[in-house]
Amino acid sequence: MRAACRPCTLKEVGIAFTDISGTFQIGEVFAASDRERLERQGYVAAKWSRSENGRRRKYYRITKEGRAQLTAQREQWRAVDGTLRGIWMQVCTA
């Protein structure tokens, strides 16, 4: 995990998500509904600012609470992943 990130637009978040995952793409409607939920929960914060070309854009950043939730979700996923891998190995070697 990166120590610090700069605020990003939704388009930049979607591009990064696709680049990192290699396969998944975030649709605009999906991203907007999730963004609203994450903002309500206090996991991301938004701020209007001017882009390099002078256009007004909304930039998002993960909050301290969001980082804590991300850490918790990663740990939960690791537990599920480990369990499923264990079951898979038992089934495949039986």
C-alpha angles and dihedrals in degrees: 000000000000116000094225136006133196120239112271138198119242089254091056091048090052093049092048091048091053092045093050097042095041091211115033123088127194116224118218094243092048092048093048094051092046091046091054091049093047091049092050090050091050095242095120132028127206133207132182114232141154118265124221090272092052097254118138111248137171114239124199133205133181115250129221088258090050092053090050091050091047090053091050092048092049091052091049091050091049089054092050091045092050092049093049092047090051092051091046092052091050092050094045095048097042 
